[in-house]
């Protein structure tokens, strides 16, 4: 039997105890155990950014459905409380009781709420999981996706289907070990479960439409899995015999398809051929069956429209009926769901500005659950953060678009200052020896080797960071010559005398070291560190001063999308690649995409963002993520001890690891009060940019 059982009870102290009935679990996790025994566990405070996440402000909303009619009526009801990000809900009944996912505790967990309930009720969750998603309730059990078990192989998603009692964590894994499942749906009788599944195949590197199949199995016998249709995601049931799902049609339009389920799941031949249901000319995603008639609730994206909306599609008449566009024409609406008796339709969207209930501003720093206790993690509402030498301040770029500039806020977020105003800047490095000096890249990001980008030294009076915020006078000194092309990603030596950076001056992007005060404008102020017809980028100087880590595609210069970790001594010697655990000699290593490398305080660990865990959820169901697989990892310099720090459907990146020696107070860092200068929650995020309506 492939599935394994787990049960969590409560100890005498009230803390959860996890009892696992399988030897496979320990074999899968043994490399973590040995890693922790053989090497000291890394520690410190990590700050990082996430594409778009700060602005989400999602809440769950509902509308009443008209019986047997393709229309809705009545006011829109908000079912969640405006705290954090709330999404992917399901109705339990026709009284608008819902289970939903919320990130209010620092990672996605499950909650239950209903009209009149003062605050959501926390439901059982897996304590070791950094990701919970898609809860479905049937017969007092919650079926859901979790990503807490390492599959034991790189480039494979951790996502799998589990179930538990709704009142006590009594965990059963329904996905076979070694397989990957997403997007569960339960048939109307509760007899069958459908998932979008890779099966035992590995992730193929795709980031738009996942190459999953529609797999069905009896709830009572999850090992009896049948692939009923190849290529498909996000299944929804009509009764026990029909499944609708989405995929991209050959003409390029995302569409809803139908597949009929054979009685008792007995296929007489290959997987069934699917029938396209929705027409070309618009995108249709994430279907939800409406059981009182032949209707589907779908999210759509139409030509000439910039927003995703929920519509009702009448299958027999092949007509669409708008639901959300007339209510909120300029907001995205995601992942509709329908109550069991077809009385209500729900979805999640940005809760809007000026809300009188819940959060209306974005925390400058937001705590994120860390799987390694000595490591504290914070998400910043910005990009490219850098700690001051004593951790009192954080330098950052508000974004990496036009005129982003350089700003600083106090590490308790109470005050904010602008150092470089009205200029495009990205990637900051605070001098480890001078609290009044910050290095940055001035110019456009994501440009060619010859585009003009320069390394700048920003010097200011540190006493100016004691006021009420505002603009700070500073001296900006350019350290690179304008005609030398794209110079970016500075990192300072621990003695503060030199800067390593990436330059395109030779026609290829390689690494150079420059004088930290006078730049390349003095004799001997510049020397080349690496050379070749490839990309060496994003260097980081070890706090010990002995090594420089960087990302490079030198192992495959023709592929500009895949990067590995390399280290080199400051004199250019002993250059070597660091193969993270299990990647050396693997065919999958050619898919490795590792960026934003930086060192721990003792110089023995590397922090980076990578695609090593595949994709955690169907990307089309989320707002835009350029790379919906950018998770944070740490690894030792010899490639051992690999640990995953984040596990979600976001693109996490631009991390900084505080190396000042003193432990930072997380509660003080995340203090929120009337004195805190925070941005208003605006809901500024986009549809996936790879979804085009110009087909």
Secondary structure in CASP SS format (residue, H / E / C, confidence):
PFRMAT SS
TARGET T0000
AUTHOR 0000-0000-0000
METHOD secondary structure of the structure
MODEL  1
X C 1.00
X C 1.00
X C 1.00
X C 1.00
X E 1.00
X E 1.00
X E 1.00
X E 1.00
X E 1.00
X E 1.00
X C 1.00
X C 1.00
X C 1.00
X C 1.00
X C 1.00
X E 1.00
X E 1.00
X E 1.00
X E 1.00
X E 1.00
X E 1.00
X C 1.00
X C 1.00
X H 1.00
X H 1.00
X H 1.00
X H 1.00
X H 1.00
X H 1.00
X H 1.00
X H 1.00
X H 1.00
X H 1.00
X H 1.00
X H 1.00
X H 1.00
X H 1.00
X H 1.00
X C 1.00
X C 1.00
X C 1.00
X C 1.00
X C 1.00
X E 1.00
X E 1.00
X E 1.00
X E 1.00
X E 1.00
X E 1.00
X E 1.00
X C 1.00
X C 1.00
X H 1.00
X H 1.00
X H 1.00
X C 1.00
X C 1.00
X E 1.00
X E 1.00
X E 1.00
X E 1.00
X E 1.00
X E 1.00
X E 1.00
X E 1.00
X C 1.00
X C 1.00
X C 1.00
X C 1.00
X C 1.00
X C 1.00
X E 1.00
X E 1.00
X E 1.00
X E 1.00
X E 1.00
X E 1.00
X E 1.00
X C 1.00
X C 1.00
X C 1.00
X C 1.00
X C 1.00
X C 1.00
X C 1.00
X E 1.00
X E 1.00
X E 1.00
X E 1.00
X E 1.00
X E 1.00
X C 1.00
X C 1.00
X C 1.00
X C 1.00
X C 1.00
X C 1.00
X E 1.00
X E 1.00
X E 1.00
X E 1.00
X E 1.00
X C 1.00
X C 1.00
X C 1.00
X C 1.00
X C 1.00
X C 1.00
X E 1.00
X E 1.00
X E 1.00
X E 1.00
X E 1.00
X C 1.00
X C 1.00
X C 1.00
X C 1.00
X C 1.00
X C 1.00
X C 1.00
X E 1.00
X E 1.00
X C 1.00
X C 1.00
X C 1.00
X C 1.00
X C 1.00
X C 1.00
X C 1.00
X C 1.00
X C 1.00
X E 1.00
X E 1.00
X E 1.00
X E 1.00
X E 1.00
X E 1.00
X E 1.00
X C 1.00
X C 1.00
X E 1.00
X E 1.00
X E 1.00
X E 1.00
X E 1.00
X E 1.00
X C 1.00
X C 1.00
X C 1.00
X C 1.00
X C 1.00
X C 1.00
X C 1.00
X C 1.00
X C 1.00
X C 1.00
X C 1.00
X C 1.00
X C 1.00
X E 1.00
X E 1.00
X E 1.00
X E 1.00
X E 1.00
X E 1.00
X C 1.00
X C 1.00
X C 1.00
X C 1.00
X C 1.00
X C 1.00
X E 1.00
X E 1.00
X C 1.00
X C 1.00
X C 1.00
X C 1.00
X C 1.00
X C 1.00
X E 1.00
X E 1.00
X E 1.00
X E 1.00
X E 1.00
X E 1.00
X E 1.00
X C 1.00
X C 1.00
X C 1.00
X C 1.00
X C 1.00
X E 1.00
X E 1.00
X E 1.00
X E 1.00
X E 1.00
X E 1.00
X E 1.00
X E 1.00
X C 1.00
X C 1.00
X C 1.00
X C 1.00
X C 1.00
X C 1.00
X C 1.00
X C 1.00
X C 1.00
X C 1.00
X C 1.00
X C 1.00
X C 1.00
X E 1.00
X E 1.00
X E 1.00
X E 1.00
X E 1.00
X E 1.00
X C 1.00
X C 1.00
X E 1.00
X E 1.00
X E 1.00
X E 1.00
X E 1.00
X E 1.00
X E 1.00
X E 1.00
X E 1.00
X C 1.00
X C 1.00
X C 1.00
X E 1.00
X E 1.00
X E 1.00
X E 1.00
X E 1.00
X E 1.00
X C 1.00
X C 1.00
X C 1.00
X E 1.00
X E 1.00
X E 1.00
X E 1.00
X E 1.00
X E 1.00
X E 1.00
X C 1.00
X C 1.00
X C 1.00
X C 1.00
X C 1.00
X E 1.00
X E 1.00
X E 1.00
X E 1.00
X E 1.00
X E 1.00
X E 1.00
X C 1.00
X C 1.00
X H 1.00
X H 1.00
X H 1.00
X C 1.00
X C 1.00
X C 1.00
X C 1.00
X C 1.00
X C 1.00
X C 1.00
X C 1.00
X C 1.00
X E 1.00
X E 1.00
X C 1.00
X C 1.00
X C 1.00
X C 1.00
X C 1.00
X E 1.00
X E 1.00
X E 1.00
X E 1.00
X E 1.00
X E 1.00
X E 1.00
X E 1.00
X E 1.00
X C 1.00
X C 1.00
X C 1.00
X C 1.00
X E 1.00
X E 1.00
X E 1.00
X E 1.00
X E 1.00
X E 1.00
X E 1.00
X E 1.00
X C 1.00
X C 1.00
X C 1.00
X C 1.00
X C 1.00
X C 1.00
X E 1.00
X E 1.00
X E 1.00
X E 1.00
X E 1.00
X E 1.00
X C 1.00
X C 1.00
X C 1.00
X C 1.00
X E 1.00
X E 1.00
X E 1.00
X E 1.00
X C 1.00
X C 1.00
X C 1.00
X C 1.00
X C 1.00
X C 1.00
X C 1.00
X C 1.00
X C 1.00
X C 1.00
X E 1.00
X E 1.00
X E 1.00
X E 1.00
X E 1.00
X E 1.00
X C 1.00
X C 1.00
X C 1.00
X C 1.00
X C 1.00
X E 1.00
X E 1.00
X E 1.00
X E 1.00
X E 1.00
X E 1.00
X E 1.00
X C 1.00
X C 1.00
X C 1.00
X C 1.00
X C 1.00
X C 1.00
X C 1.00
X C 1.00
X C 1.00
X C 1.00
X E 1.00
X E 1.00
X C 1.00
X C 1.00
X E 1.00
X E 1.00
X E 1.00
X E 1.00
X C 1.00
X C 1.00
X C 1.00
X C 1.00
X C 1.00
X C 1.00
X E 1.00
X E 1.00
X E 1.00
X E 1.00
X E 1.00
X E 1.00
X C 1.00
X C 1.00
X E 1.00
X E 1.00
X E 1.00
X E 1.00
X E 1.00
X C 1.00
X C 1.00
X C 1.00
X C 1.00
X C 1.00
X E 1.00
X E 1.00
X E 1.00
X E 1.00
X E 1.00
X C 1.00
X C 1.00
X C 1.00
X C 1.00
X C 1.00
X C 1.00
X C 1.00
X C 1.00
X E 1.00
X E 1.00
X E 1.00
X E 1.00
X E 1.00
X C 1.00
X C 1.00
X C 1.00
X C 1.00
X C 1.00
X E 1.00
X E 1.00
X E 1.00
X E 1.00
X E 1.00
X C 1.00
X C 1.00
X C 1.00
X C 1.00
X E 1.00
X E 1.00
X E 1.00
X E 1.00
X E 1.00
X E 1.00
X C 1.00
X C 1.00
X C 1.00
X C 1.00
X C 1.00
X C 1.00
X E 1.00
X E 1.00
X E 1.00
X E 1.00
X E 1.00
X E 1.00
X C 1.00
X C 1.00
X C 1.00
X C 1.00
X C 1.00
X C 1.00
X C 1.00
X C 1.00
X C 1.00
X C 1.00
X E 1.00
X E 1.00
X E 1.00
X E 1.00
X E 1.00
X E 1.00
X E 1.00
X E 1.00
X C 1.00
X H 1.00
X H 1.00
X H 1.00
X H 1.00
X H 1.00
X C 1.00
X C 1.00
X C 1.00
X E 1.00
X E 1.00
X C 1.00
X C 1.00
X E 1.00
X E 1.00
X E 1.00
X E 1.00
X E 1.00
X C 1.00
X C 1.00
X C 1.00
X H 1.00
X H 1.00
X H 1.00
X C 1.00
X E 1.00
X E 1.00
X E 1.00
X E 1.00
X E 1.00
X E 1.00
X E 1.00
X C 1.00
X C 1.00
X C 1.00
X C 1.00
X C 1.00
X E 1.00
X E 1.00
X E 1.00
X E 1.00
X E 1.00
X E 1.00
X C 1.00
X C 1.00
X C 1.00
X C 1.00
X C 1.00
X C 1.00
X E 1.00
X E 1.00
X E 1.00
X E 1.00
X E 1.00
X E 1.00
X C 1.00
X C 1.00
X C 1.00
X E 1.00
X C 1.00
X C 1.00
X C 1.00
X C 1.00
X C 1.00
X C 1.00
X E 1.00
X E 1.00
X E 1.00
X C 1.00
X C 1.00
X C 1.00
X C 1.00
X C 1.00
X C 1.00
X C 1.00
X E 1.00
X E 1.00
X E 1.00
X E 1.00
X E 1.00
X E 1.00
X C 1.00
X C 1.00
X C 1.00
X C 1.00
X C 1.00
X C 1.00
X E 1.00
X E 1.00
X E 1.00
X E 1.00
X E 1.00
X C 1.00
X H 1.00
X H 1.00
X H 1.00
X C 1.00
X C 1.00
X C 1.00
X C 1.00
X C 1.00
X C 1.00
X E 1.00
X E 1.00
X E 1.00
X E 1.00
X E 1.00
X E 1.00
X C 1.00
X C 1.00
X C 1.00
X C 1.00
X C 1.00
X C 1.00
X C 1.00
X E 1.00
X E 1.00
X E 1.00
X C 1.00
X C 1.00
X C 1.00
X C 1.00
X C 1.00
X C 1.00
X C 1.00
X C 1.00
X H 1.00
X H 1.00
X H 1.00
X H 1.00
X H 1.00
X C 1.00
X E 1.00
X E 1.00
X E 1.00
X E 1.00
X E 1.00
X E 1.00
X E 1.00
X C 1.00
X C 1.00
X C 1.00
X C 1.00
X C 1.00
X E 1.00
X E 1.00
X E 1.00
X E 1.00
X E 1.00
X E 1.00
X C 1.00
X C 1.00
X C 1.00
X C 1.00
X C 1.00
X C 1.00
X C 1.00
X C 1.00
X H 1.00
X H 1.00
X H 1.00
X C 1.00
X C 1.00
X C 1.00
X C 1.00
X C 1.00
X C 1.00
X C 1.00
X C 1.00
X C 1.00
X E 1.00
X E 1.00
X E 1.00
X E 1.00
X E 1.00
X E 1.00
X C 1.00
X C 1.00
X C 1.00
X C 1.00
X C 1.00
X C 1.00
X E 1.00
X E 1.00
X C 1.00
X C 1.00
X C 1.00
X C 1.00
X C 1.00
X C 1.00
X C 1.00
X E 1.00
X E 1.00
X E 1.00
X E 1.00
X E 1.00
X E 1.00
X C 1.00
X C 1.00
X C 1.00
X C 1.00
X C 1.00
X C 1.00
X C 1.00
X C 1.00
X H 1.00
X H 1.00
X H 1.00
X H 1.00
X C 1.00
X C 1.00
X C 1.00
X C 1.00
X C 1.00
X C 1.00
X C 1.00
X C 1.00
X C 1.00
X E 1.00
X E 1.00
X C 1.00
X C 1.00
X C 1.00
X C 1.00
X C 1.00
X C 1.00
X C 1.00
X C 1.00
X C 1.00
X C 1.00
X C 1.00
X C 1.00
X C 1.00
X C 1.00
X C 1.00
END
